[in-house]
């Protein structure tokens, strides 16, 4: 005998079968029946956010941290419109997320009904799959297809469900739990041999590591020593390769090091490990390279790609290192060590900057010494992201950020998601005043779920990155000024302890208090707008 379930019940039971743990969203008229069913069960936890974009950010962050499917829901029309920014982050960072949005009743679709919009056209640029559920009996196959597509293609899948369908019953059997494959098979061993031969003949090799190098700390160390190669990291690789590693010469980009850029321009061969962003602004475009990448779509297909190794970097690096036959070039190794020493001296000076307003580099230096080695640090987008990349020497911390979408407002929702998933780990959000103001309502989500996140707000009363870029390129800075409240007082209004400091000699005690106080704490730092040393390069390159 077949079991009948409402569409709302079917969604919940099927998502539970898939291993989904959380659904993030905001209440709305078109999804009331789904919310009612969520209230009657304990399989899935519903996290109510104050803005749909935050629900999207939390779903994306969940997927980034776990590799599993993130799920978010919203009502029709403006609810879906608000959700799109969060989904943009998942889309750009190739993260599996399912968005379920309510739609107007079936008899109102295509009319001028309130909150109606063609959702499939609305989401098309961001989604690997989107469908309107036109009949209750279609919910199981369409849900299965949406989830499968999101996971296999590492992107956003979307189902639009008319309001009246949620309460209707359907008789389709659920799909059994599916152990979705998240990995590509190991690359062809012949290709490893070819790549090893190329790297072996390089006199001045370099390694560029991205987020896909996760778990490869020891493998990269062994390879760098055998090749005699300098190591440069993207922001996504911070925490994977520590700055204390003797072959590390810094990051790449505005928050990187001039020394890393200089070595990359001088090298004769590059190994890219799990980095989707190829930093051509900061390096020569003529360097031949080998790329290790899990996803075929992320291969940098251009004239300089020597070979691509598809698969898990941790599985590839061992055989690749074993296949390399060469002695390190002592002159190149000396050049790497000189560059590293020069970089570390520059950083030491920046970190000891005690000027007023407080230097962002000084904030990062003090936080670096106090943060737990196993902390999760979430970054909003802004000038502080550049300074974190440059001045915070990671150990084993996990870093969560909006990689390619680079949206403001990501930091606090991401911290909330991280703390939900890892309640026993220290979670620190570093946000600018611009991004924080866009989603400060999510402090309510923090308090409602009793999440002990620590938030550092760098308040410089401006969109500093835009201000600096305009000034560096000869434009008249305009539209960059912000009128801010005292964010520490805003935090206190939410029931969160607030601390506000203006002097650099207050930093150490304030960060110690923040990290050692139970429950959530917000530290507001009145900071400067000074540009990073590499900002000029990026500003001029983009003119």
Secondary structure, DSSP 4 states (H G I P E B T S, - for coil): -PPPEEHHHHHHHHHHHTT--EEEE---GGGHHHHHHHHT-SSSEEEE-SSHHHHHHHHHHHHHHHSS-EEEEE-STHHHHHHHHHHHHHHHTT--EEEEEEE--GGGTTTT-TT---HHHHHTTTEEEEEEE-SGGGHHHHHHHHHHHHHHTTSEEEEEEEGGGTTSEE-PPPPPP-----SPPPPPHHHHHHHHHHHHH-SSEEEEE-GGGTT-HHHHHHHHHHHT-EEEE-GGGTTTS-TTSTTEEEE-STTS-HHHHHHHHH-SEEEEES-S---GGGS-TT--EEEEESSGGG---STTEEEEEES-HHHHHHHHHHH------HHHHHHHHHHHHHHHHHHHHHHT---SSBPHHHHHHHHHHHS-TT-EEEE-SSHHHHHHHHH---SS-EEEE--SS--TTHHHHHHHHHHHH-TTS-EEEEEEHHHHHHSGGGHHHHHHTT---EEEEEE-SB-HHHHHHHHHTT----S-B-----HHHHHHHTT-EEEEE-SGGGHHHHHHHHHHSSS-EEEEEEB--PPPTTHHHHHHHT-
